[in-house]
Structure formats: structure tokens, C-alpha cells
Amino acid sequence: MKYILLLLMVVTPRTFASRFLRQSNETTQVDHTVDGVNATRRLDHALDALIIGSGWAGLGAARKLQSSGVTNFQVLEGRDYVGGRSATIPVEGENAFVELGSEWIHGVSTSNPVYRLALQARIAVMKSQDTGGTWSNVYGSNVPHEISDADIDDIQDMFNDFMNFQARLQYSTNYDTSLQNVANQFIQNRGISGDDLLGFQAALDSNIIEEFSSSLEDMSLWWWDMGSYISGGDGVLTQVGSPNQKVGYSGVVDYFAGPVASKIQLNSKVTSIDWTTAPVVVTYVQDGVERQLQANNVIVTVPVSVLQQNRISFTPSLPRRKRNALNKIGMGSYNKCILVWDDDADLPWPSGEWLEKIGEVSQIGRWTTFYNQQARQGKNILVAFAAGRQGKAIESLTDAQIQAEVMESLADMFGPNAVPPPKKVIIKKWGTDEFALGSYSYMKVGAKPRHRKILAEPLDNRLYFAGEATHSQYPSTTHGALLSGRTAGNMVAQKFGRRKLLAGKLFSKEDDY
């Protein structure tokens, strides 16, 4: 039975003896080969702290350490840029940018640290609009047409009834099950079929699968909707400007990373962590050279999927308690196909923000939702999404096959030959990205809120964990990732009592994000 959860996690730091803060003044090197390249392994001086990953969690930890007066730290990042799954790229030949990953700020309010950072960086945030329409060539008619407002209202009423139905089961059942099983039960109880079934499945797709990056078959009835929301609605960052301008999520990331940029080492892929004793030894590869760093405290901020797939080896292995928690949290899939047309292209859809499709049940989650940048950015750019199991399925397709599928979906909505070929197509498959292996986390069947907390628990007062999957209150969000990093950074900083007291006076405004 689902129980009431206090979502605010409180961590009580401890103070540790100076023997945990020792440093190594020795440097050793051993010649060996990495990927067929004769390389040198270097053992550098011990750091007070080493952060693995420069996404929102890693940057949050770095900024917290810095603001607390801890300066002997470094950040290792496997990519050639900071920001992780937040990545804004320019569209060649256009005064426009697109987001490969994070698209929205969830909570346009000063209560949201990411929104506050956008304000400080002077990057405009535009409130999302609930405008657009829904089209189909299977609902009501086999001719492409827009669904009437009356039909949309009926579909929404049915979805609202389902939400009430599943909410009652969350609190009345004695065992967890998948959200798909509950949807099947609702369909059977209500005798939903035909067009009603198509509409209901489309509503599940739009409101749950696309939102949580997971198919209903994999989501926990009890805890799929775990977490809190910041008021203010959703917002998008401006993505219009010259190629050298700082816009979008990457503009905010770069602003946030600025004060610690000198601490970040790019193209540094961590392969192993030996935390047998302090200092912890971290092995990474940079430019074919395997190197090692020693640190008295290591903060791991890589996505949960990277840990699940053992892309980083731990010596000793992570405890069973943490491994079990890792297995309970799922990593969702939310991939994008971005289509670009000339500003004067003749396109058949209105300027509303959302274009949605009611298709066959087999199409649920696969190119049925489109974000129209004409609405907020003034550009003829559509972002198509594939989510959950369908999102994973398209990762085996070529870019040409994906483009063909997306164009076919648009033809189903607006008619054959109604949509001209785009002049540019950008595709991002996060599941094939070795540093992400997915989009963001979700609660699998059998998962419980404590599993996210267990993921965040430090080990032996020297190995710490952060990331959106570890945040109980705001999981699956950029602000949740940032806050988790700040928490981990604070736990490390509190081991340096004198510096923390001093930093309280000198750096009091640094946490104003």
C-alpha cells in the first residue's frame, strides 16, 4: 500500500578526523597501452575533492565547494563540453539554436534555482503555451483532419477519470503493479473501444509516456508520479541569436560553470574508482593516456544508467544495498528528431506550440507529439519526440529511416505531400550516448522512494553520489540534479570546518542560485 512520504531529504553531515584529509606528495608513472596506444599512467597529487561529471549535479557540487572555501578540487568530464544532458547547438545557416536534451524549465519561479540562473545570465525564459491542435487519419475518419474541441474535451474527461481511478488504487492496493495493468483494467471496466480507445491511448501518451520518458508497462503504479512541482508552469529558454551568442540551456550552463571553469577537465573518461581506503584513486583516460588522480573525497554525478551498466568499475564493488537501489530505478528514453525549414516555407500547421497526433495504438510514443518553435521562437522548426520503449526502439534505425518515419507521421496528420521536405534534420539518440545511456530516470515497478535516497547515500565518508535520479523531491529535472549536487558538495565542505566558517562570511552570496 502506498504510504505518505515526506519528500524533503535532510542530511546530517559529520566532522571527520584529519587523518581522512591527508594528501599524497608523490607522483608515479607506469608505461602501458590503452586502446593500442603506448600510454603513460600518471598518479597525481591528492585533491580535497574530485567530481565526476560536469552536468547540473557536478556543477552544483563544484559551486558549493567553491562557495564554502574548498578550492583544492577538480572536475573530470568525459565529453568535450559541460552540461551533460543539457546541450544547445546552433543550426547552421540560421540565427537559431535547438536543444538536444533538456528543453523546459519546470517551474518558472524564483523558487527554481535554474530559473534564477537564467535571470542572472540574462537569457530570456518564455512561458510555455497550452496552444496547438490534434490531428488524425484514424480517429473518426481515415482522411487527415483536425480533431474537434468537443472530442478533445471528451478525451480529456476520460483521461481525468483514469487519473482518479489510478490514484484510488495507489492507496488501496497491497502490491505494486505496472501502470499499464491499471490502464488495461480501466479500459475493461469502462468498455472503452474504437475511437474512444484511440483517444484514450493518445492521452496516456501525451500526458504520461512523453512526460516521464517511460512506457506504462515499466512504470510503478504506486510511485510513477513521485516528486514535487515548483509553481509557475513550464518555460523555454530563448533559442534565437547569432552563432556566438549564449542562449538556451547551454547558455545558462556556461554562466553557472564560469566561476569553476578552470577546475573542469574535458575529454576525461573515468573508467574505475578504487575507494578501498582514503585517498580514493580514480582512473580515467584522456587522449589515449590513462591517468590517475587521488582525492580524499569523490563525488560521482554520472547518470544512473552509467552505473547500472557498469561503465565505471568500483573497487570494492558497490554495496548490495546501493546495487539493489540502482536496479529499482529505471532510465527512460526521450529522443528527438528536429526538422528545420526556411522561415518563409509554406507549412500546413498553425503557429500553436503543440501539434499532436492520434494514431494507431502501435504508434503510441513514436513521433506523435511535436513541439512547434514557431510559437515561441519565431522559427519554422519542429521537434518530434519518441519516448519510452518506442524511444529505445528507434535507436537502432538510421537517421534516414527516422526522418522517413517522422515525415510519414506528419503526412498522417496533414495529408500526403502537404509537408515539404525539411532543409535540415538533427537527430539525438540519448540511449546511444555513452555518457548518458538514456534521458532521465523513472520509478520502475517495485521501486520505492527510499531507493532514490539510498542512491544518494555516501559510502565510508569519502564516496558521494548526486544526480537527478538521487533527488527525492525533484527527480528527473535539471533543478533536482543541481540541488542534489549542492547537497553532496555541502556534505564534503562540512568536513573542512574552519574553511566553512570562513567561507560563510566571504562567499555568502555564492549560493544565490
N, C-alpha and C positions, 0 to 999 in steps of 0.2 A: 504494500500500500504506500502510495506516495505520501511523504510527510512534509511538514512545513520546514523550510530551510532558511536559516539566517545566512544570507549570501555574502555579507561583508566579512572577509577573512582578516583576522587580526593576528599578526605575527609578533611574538615577544622575543627580541634579539637577546643575545647573551654576550658577555665580555669574556675574552679568552686570554690566556697567559701569553707572554711574549715569545715563548718557545714556538708558537704557531706562526710567528712573524719573521722567522729567520730568513736570511737571504743567502744565496749562493754567489760567491765571487769568482767561481771557476767557469771556464769555458772549455768544452771539449768538442772535438770534431772527428768523425769517422767517415772514411770514403766508402761509398756503396752505390748501388744502382737503383734508380727509380724509373719505372716505365722504360727500361732500356737505356737510360741516360746515366752516365757516371756522375754521381752526385756527392755532395758533402753534407753530412749531418752535423748541425751545429747546436750546441747546448748553451743557450744564452743565460744571462743573469736572471735571477728570480725576480718576479714582479710582485707587488702587493696584490694585484688582481689582474686577471685575464678574462676578457669577454669574448665569447664565440658567437659571432653573428652581429651584423650591423643593421638589422631591421629595427622596427619600432621598439622591441623589447631590449635589444642590445644597446641602442642609443639611449633609451630611458635609463638603463643601468649606468652607462658611461656618464651621462649628465649628472646623475645622482652622486656618483663617486666624486666627480669634479666639484660639484657644489658643496660637498662635505669635506673638501680639502685633501682627498686622496688623489694624488697625481701620478703615482708610480703604477700606472696600469696601461694596458694595451687592448686593442680590439682586433680580432682576426676575422676577416670576411672572405668567403670563398669566391664571391662574384667580383666583377670589375666595377661595381657601383655600390653605393649604400642604399638602404631602403627595403631590401628583401622583396616581399611580395607587393610592395608599393613601387611602381615603376611607370613613369610618364615619358613617352618618347615623342619626338616631333614627327609630323607627317611630311615627308619630303615634298618640296614644292608648294607647301601650304603654310599659311600663318596659323597653324593649328597643331594641337597635340592630342594624343589619346592615352588612356590609362590601360596598361596591360593587366594590371591587377586591381588593387583597391580602387573603387570608383566613387564611393559615397562616404561622407562623414555622417555617422549615425548619431544624431543629437546636435543640432545647430544651436548650441547654447554655451555660455562661458563655463558651464559645469564640465564641458568636454575639453580635455587638455589639447587634443588635436585641433579642435576648432580655435582655441585660444592661440595656438601656434600659427595657424593660418592668418589670424588677425595681425599677429606680431610681424609676420612675414609680408604682410600687405598683399596677400593673394586672395582675391575675391572668392567668396563662397555664396553660391546661389541656391536658394531653397528649391528642392525638387517639387515638381508639379504633378498632381494626380490627373493628368490630361492625356488624351490619346484615344485609342479605339481598339476594337477587337474584330477580327475578320475570320472567315472560314469558307471552305468549299465542301464541308461535310455536315455542318450543323444547319439544319433547316433546308438546305439546298446544296446541290453539288456544283453550283455556279458560285465563283468567288464573290463574296458580299460582306458588307459590314453588319455586325450583329446589332440589333436594335437595343436602345436603352432599357426597354421593358424586359427583354430577355436577359440582359446583363443583371438587372435587379433581381430577377428570379434565380439566376445562378448564384448571386451573392447571398441571397437569403438561404439557399440550400447549403452554401459553404458555412455560413454563420451557424446554422443548425448543427452541422458536423462539429464545429469547434466547441459548441456547448456539449455535444454528445461525448467527444473525446475527453473534455475537461471533467465530466462526471466520472468517467471510467478511470481517469488518473487517480482519483481519490477513493474509488470504491473497489478496485481490483486488488487482489492479493499477490499478483505476479505481473511482471513486466511483459510486454509483447511488442511487436512492431506496430508502427503507426499504420502500415498497410493492412494488417489484420483488422484493425479498428475501422479503417475506411471500408473494407470489404463487408464488415458487419453492418455498418451504417447503410451501405448500398442495398444489402439484402433486406434489412428491416424496413427500409423506405420503398423497396421495389423500384429502384432507380434504373432506368434503361433508356435506350435510344439517344435522342438529343440531350436529354437531361443528364445522362451518364457522361457524354462527351463534355458538356459544360462543366459538370462537377469535377471531372478529372483535370480539366484545364485550370479550374480554380485552385485545386490542390497543387498543381504545377507552379502557378504564378505566385501563390502565397506561401508555400512551404518548401517545395523542392528547390526553387530558384533562390529562395531566401536563405536556406540552411545548407545548400550545396550537397544535399544527400537525397537519395531515393527513399520513399516511405518504407520500403522493405527493410531498410537498415537502421531506421531511427527508433529510438526508445519512446514508447507511449508516455512513460512517466516523466521523462526528463528532456524530451526533444526541445522544449521551449524554455529550458533553464536559462536564467540570466535576467538582468535588469536593463531597462531602456532609459536613456537620457532624453529628457523632453526637448522639444524644438524641431522635431522632424528631421528628415534627411536633407543633405545638401551636397552639391557637387562643386569642386574647385574649378576655377576658370581654366580652360584649356586652349585659349586663343592668345596668340602672341608671336613675336618673331622667334626664330630658332634659338637665339641666345637668352631669351627671357626665362625667368624662373616662374613656372606655372605648375598647376596640377599638384598631385601628391608629391612628386619628386621635388618640386619647389619648396614645399613645406619640410620635407625630409632634409634637404640640403641646408635649409635655415636652422633646423634643430641640430643637425650634425656639426654645424660650423665651429662652435667652441671646442669640440673634441676631434676635429678633423685630423689633426696631427697625430692622434693616437690610433687611427684606423689604418690597418694594413690590408690592402685589397689583394685579390687573387691568391688567397692563402687558405687552402682547403684542409680543414682539420680531419685527420684520419684516426687518431687514437688519443685517449686520455688515461693516464696512469695516476690514480688517486690513492694508491696503496698507503702512502704517507705524505706528509707535507714536506717540501712543496710538491704540488701536483705537476706532473710532466705532461705537456700537451705536444703531440706530434702533428705537424702539418706539412703540406707540400706547396711550394711556391716556385713557379718557373722550372719545374722538374727537379728542384732541390728539396730534399726532405730536411726539415729543420725541427728543432725542439725549443720550447720555452718552458721555464719553470715559473710557477706562480703559487703563492700561498692560498689564494682564493680563485676559483674558476667559476664563471657564470655562463651556463650553457643556454643559449637562446634560440637554438635551431628549431624548425618546425617539428611537431610531434611525430610526423611521418618519417623524418630522417632518423629519429631514434628507434622507431618501430622497425625500420628496415635495416638496422644495424650498420648504417653508413659510417658511424663513429664507433670504434671498439672501446670498451671500458675495461680497465684492469684495476681492481677486481670487477667482475660483472655487476651491473646494477642490481640492487637487492630485489628479491622476489616481489616484495610489496610494490615497488615502483614499476617493475615489469608488468605486473598484473594490471596496474592502473593504466599503463601505456596501451595495453591490449583492449581496454574498455572504451577508449576514446577513438572515434573514427576520424579519418581525414577525408573531407569532401572534395568534390570536383566541380569547378565552376569556370569553364573555359570560354574563350571569346573568339569570335570571328568579326573583325572590324572592316566595314565596307566604306569606301570613300568615293564620292562623286564630285564633279565640278560644282562650284557654287550656283551656277546657272542651269544645272541639269534639271530636266523635266521629270519629276518623281511623282508617283501616284498617291502618296500618303499625305495627310495633313501635318501640321507643324507640332502636334502634341508630343509629349515626352515619351509615351509608351505606345508601341504597336504590338498587339498580342494576337495569337492565333489559336483557334480551337481546331485541333486536328484529330486524327485517329488516336486511340489510346496508346498504340505502339509508339507514337511520336512524342509522348509526354516527356518534357525535359530536354528536347532536342530541337533547337532553333525555333522555338515557339514564342520567345519573348525578345523584343528588340527595343533598345534604348536609342531614341532619336536625338542626336545632338543639335539638330536644327532648332529645337525648342529653347535650349538654354545657351548654346554656344554660337548659334547662327551659321552652322556648317552642315553640309549635306554628308553627314557621317552617321551610319547605323552601327550599333554594337549588338551582335547576336550572341545568345548565350546557350551553352549546353551544360546541363547540371546533373549531378548525381551519377547514377550508373551510365546514363547516356553520355554524360560528360567524359567519363572514363573510356567509353566505347569509341568515341570519335578520335581519341589519341592515337589509334592505330591507322587512321586514314591519312592520306597525303593532303597537302594543302589544297591541291586542285579538287580532290574529292569533297573536301569540306566546303569549299566555295560553291561547288555544284549543288550540294545539299541545301545550303543557305538560300541560294537563288531559287531553287525549286520550292522552298518553303514560302518565299515571298511571292512566287507565281501562284501558289495555292491561295494566298490571301488577296492578291490584286489582279490576277489573271495572267495567262501566258503572254510573254513579250511586253508586259506593262512596265517592267522594271529594266532599265538599260544596264548593261554590264558596268560594274564599278571600274574606276580607273586605277584603283589600288586596293589591295586586300592585305590585312595584317592579322595573323592568327597566333594565339598564345595558348599552348597546352601546358598547364601548370604541373600536371602529373608526370610529364617527361622532363621537367626541370630538376636536375639532380640536387639542387639546394632547397627545393620546396616539396616535390613529390606529392603535390596536391594543392588545394586552395586554402581551406581553413577547416577547423575541427568541428565535429558534431558529436552528439551523445548516441552511442550505439545501444542496441537492446541489451539490457543488463547493466548499463553504466549507472553510476550514482554520483551525486555532487562531490562526495568525498574523493573520488578518483581524480578530479581536477586539482584538489588541494594536495593530494599525495604527490602529483606530478611536480608541484611547486616546493615540496619539502626539500631542504638542504640535506646533504649527506656528510657526516663527520665534520661539520663546521668548516668545510673547505670546498665543497662542490655544490653549486647553487643552480637553480633552474628557473627560467622565465619564458614567456611567450604567450600568445593569445589562448592557447589550449590550457594553460595553467591558471587562468584567471576565472574565478568562480562567478564574479558579478557581471563582467562584461566579456564573456568568451567570444571568439570569432570576430573580433573588431580590432581596429588599429589602436583605439584608445585603451582597450583592455590589454593589448600587448605592451603598450607604453607603460601603463600603470604596473604591470607585472614586473617589468624591468626595473622600474623605480623601486619597487619593494625589495627585489633581490639586491640592488645596489645599496639600499639603505641597510640591509642586514650585514653586508660586508663592511660598510662605512662605520657601523657601530662597534666594530672590533677595534677601531682606531679612535679610542675615546678622546684623547687630547685634541686630535685634529678635528673631530666632530664638534667639540665645544668651540674651538677657534673658528671653524667654518661657519658656525651658527651666526657669527657677527659679520664675517667678511663676505659671505655668499648667500645672504638671506633672501635675495630676490631670484636666485637661480632656479628655484622650483616653481616659479610663476608660469608654469606651462601646464 
